[in-house]
Structure formats: C-alpha cells, structure tokens
Amino acid sequence: MGIFGKLFEKKTCDVCGSEIGLLGNRKLEDGNLCKACAAKLSPWFSERRSSTVAEIKEQLAYREENRSAVAAFHTTRVFGSNTKVLLDEDAGKFMVTRAKDLAQANPDVLDFSQVTGCETDIDERRTEEKRRDPNGNMVSYNPPRYTFSYDFNMIIRVNHPYFDEMKFQLNGSSVELNQDNAVPLNRAPNPRLNPDYREYDEMAREIKQVLTHARQQVRNEAKAAAAPKQAVTCPWCGATTTPDVSGCCEYCGGSVKG
C-alpha cells in the first residue's frame, strides 16, 4: 500500500471501537483515538501522544467517576471572568472551568490538599500609537506614545495523576492603559492606578491565599489525625481515656478538651 493508501486507510478507535473518519484520528503511543473519546479527556491533559491505549482507558474511567464529584460539588465562592475558579469550601474541593453547564463539561474536581503551588504571571504588551499626517500617512508621535495592555495568567500547580498545572487567564479581555495618562509621556503609566488592573491583581492574590491556606490547613489536619493519640484523664468521669475524633471521652462521652 502506497503512502496515499495509508493516508486514506480506515482506522478504528482502540478505546471505543468506532470507525475514525478522515482527519479525525488522534494518535496514541500504541494506537488510535477518535475525536469523541479525545473530547472526554481532561482539558488540562497534554500528554496524549505519549500515552498508551491502556492509560487513556484508565483516564476515561476516572473522568466518568469525576461526574459524581461534579454533581456533589456545592459552589461557595467564585473567582474570575471567563475562566472561573469555583470553590466548595465545605468539602475542601475546587474546580477551574469556563463552562456554564458543569454537568456537560465535567470539569476536574480537585481537593485543596492537591495544590502544590500558585503563581500569577502578568503579561504586559506595548503597542505604539500612530497619528495621520496631513498627507494621510500614519506616523509616530513625537515623543512616541504607547498603549499598554495587561493579561493576568493564573498558574495553579497540583499533584494529579494526569496533569501537574492548571494555567488560565483571569481577565476576559486585556486591561488597557493609554500613555496619555502618564506624565511625562515617555514614562509608562502606573498600572495600579487602573481599577480593572487592581481588581484582577487582588483577585489573583486572593485565589493564591485561599488555595495555599486551605491546602496547609488540610495537611495540618491530616498530620494531627495521624499523630499517636495520648491518654488523658476525663474531667467528667475520672477515667483514663483516649479521646475520639471529636475530643470526647470514650466512656462517658464528655468533652475532654477543657
């Protein structure tokens, strides 16, 4: 079979068994994947070409289980514009998504304890402004003037079997500052004077604070739970007891916390 014959050879998805249409194949390390199956993978997953059929099947099984976590998710706080960080503080979980229909999108639900770091990358771009001279030509101002635009990229690093970071843009559209507001004109404007810039900058700081604080709190609780229990004297019944998870006497049920 020649090169063109191989190009138009019918292929079958090694995951679901369906026939793959022309240009619909997604190559795996040891097989083929159809577009429908590929669309079910985590949006943060980027190692598809180096994954085996078995690994993709495992991930798709996890993604189906994740639907139950999405259904049980109760949003208590929301950050962001188009892409949003949703928190379920009661359950200690979060998700990052731009979808309105969560059940359909099936965003990955993570525990606060899976967060390993949180960073903000503010992307600044400078575009020169031009004016039209008497001859109709676009020419530079003297001195040159610029428009500055800013995008707030959030990077949440996580301990997850299928991805290690969630990178997204907090702002829906770029925050723009005109150099006309700067004195003198050859100096870049102070972005913190712009209310939109301050809003997203403070939002990024709050996301970082919430996720990293919650992660540490969960880890501290896990460490305390794993620590050896010490026997104490119950102030109510006088028995020597090892308090339960609620800090109560195992014999009379009274609180031994003091």
N, C-alpha and C positions, 0 to 999 in steps of 0.2 A: 504494500500500500504506500503510495507516494505521500509527500508532505501535505498536499491539499486533501487527500483522502483522510489522513489522520485528523486534519483540522475539522472536517465535517462529519467525522465518525460519531455516532450516537453514544452518549455516555449516560451512566446510571449513578444516582447519588448513593454512595456507600453507607449513608446513615438511614435514609428513609426508603430507599429503593426506587424512587420515582425517576422517570427519564428527565435528563437535563437538556434544556433547549439550547439553541445556538447562542453563544456568548454568555450563557447562564452558569457556566461551571466555575466553582471556587476550589482551586487546587489545595489539597492537603499533602502532608508529607508522604502518605502512602495510599492516597485515594482521591476521590472527588466528592464535592459537596454542592448541593443545589442552592439556589438563592433563597428559597423558603426556609431551609434549615439554617443557613448563614444568618438570616434576619433574626433568628431566635437567640443567637449568641449574645453575651453581654456587650453593650455598646462600648465598654471600656477595654474589651479584649482586643489585642493586636497581634497575637502570635498564631493566627490561623494557619498560615502556610507551613509553619514548622510543627504543627500539631498532627497527631495521628488520628485515624478514624475512631479508635477506642477513646482517646482523650476528648474528642468532640462529643461523642455519645455521653461521656461522663458529665461534661459541662451542660449539655442539653437536659440531662436528668436533674442536675442542680437547678437549672433555670425553671423547670416545671415546679420543683419544690419551692422555689422563690415566690411563686404566685400566692401561696398560702401566707407567706410573710407580708406581701403587699396587701392582701386582703385584711390582715390583722393590724396593719400599720395605722396608728392614730396620730395625725399631724398636730403638734402643739406649737411649733414655730416654723416660720418660712423666711428664708433669705434669698435675695437675688432678683433678677429681672426676667429675662427669657429662660435661662437655665437657673433652676432653683435648688437650694439646699433645704430639704424638709427634715425636721426633727420630730421624733417620738420620744420625748424626754422621759415619759413614764416607763417605757420599755427599754430605754437606753439604746435606741436604734436611729439610723438616719439613711436617707437616700438622696441622690443627686439626679435631677431629671428636668427636661423641658416639656415633658408630656403633660397634657391636661387629663387624659384618660389613663390613669395609673394602671388599671387592670389590663388594658390593651398593651401598654408599653412595657409592663413588667420590669420596672427599674430595680437594680440590685439593692437589696436591703442589707445594711451592714450594722454591726454592733459598734458602739462608741469605742470599745476596747480594741477594735481592729485598726484604729487610727494610729499611725506611727509618726506623723508629722503634718504640718500645714504651712503653706507658703503663699505669698502673694507676689506676682510678677506684673508690675505696672509697665505696659508697653507705651512709650512716648514716640510719636512721629511728628516731623516738622515739614510743613508744606509751604513753599514760598507763594506769597500773594503777588499778583500782577495787576497792572492797570493798562488801559488802552490809550496810546498816544494820539496826537492829532491826525496821524496818518492811518490810524486803525490798527496799528501793531501792538501786541501785548509786550510790555516792557516792565522791568523791575522798578520798584520804588527806590528812592534814594534818601536814607539808607534802606536796605531791603526789609520787607515785612514778612512775617510768617504766621501761619495758623498752626497751633499745637493741638494734637489730639491724643487722648489717653484711653487705653483699654485695660481693664482690671482682670487679669487671669489668675484664677484660684487653682492651687495645686494641693489636693489632699492625698497624702501618701498613706497607703493602707497595707495591712497584712491580709492578703486574699489569695486563694489558690489560682485565680485566673487573671488577675491584674494587680499592679502594685501602686498605681496612682490614678486619680480622677482629676483631669485638667479641664477647666471650662472657663468661660468668660462671664463675669458677674453682670456687667452692664449690657443692656440690649443694643445700644448704639454708642458710638465713641463720644467721649466728653471733649468738646472743642473749646479752645481758648484763643481769642484773637489778640494779636500782639498790640493792637491799638490801645489795649488797656494797660500796657506796660510803659513805664516811664523810667529811663528813656527808651526809645523804640528799639534800640539794639540789644535790649535785655529781655530774656524770656519772662513771660508773666508768671506770677506765683500761682501754681495750680490750686493751692489750698484756699485761695480766696474765692474759688468757684464752688457754689453749694453742691452741685452734682458730683464734683470730684470728692468733696468731703464726705458726701453720703456713701459712695462706694468704698472709699478708703476706710471709713469707720465700720461699714458692713463687713469688709474683709477681716478687719481686726476682731470683730465680734465673733465671726464664724470660727476663726482660729482659737480664740479664747474659749468658746463654748466646747468645741470638739476636743481640744487638748486637755481642758479641765475635766470634762466628763470622762475622757479616757483614763486620766490619772485616778479619778475617783473610783472607777470600776476596778482598776488594777489594785488599788489600796484595799477595797472591799474583798477582792478575791484573795489577797495576801492575808488579810485578817481572818478570813474563813478557813484558810489552810493552816493557820498557826495552831500549835497544840493548845488544847483547852486546859485551863487551870482550875483546880478545885477551889471553891470559896465556901465560907460559912453563910448560910441563908439567914438574913436578919429576921425572918418571919417564923421559921420553924426550927432554926438552930442546926439543921442538918448540914453535913459537908456534901456539897453538890457541885456538879459541873454544869454551868448554865447552858440552856438550849440556845438556838439561833436568835431567839427574842430576848435573851438575857434573863430568863426566868428559871426559878428553881425546878429541878426535875421531879421533886417530891410534892411540894405544896403549890407550885405554880406562881409563887410570889416573885416580884422583881427583885433581883439581887444587884441591880446597877447602882443602888444607893440614891 
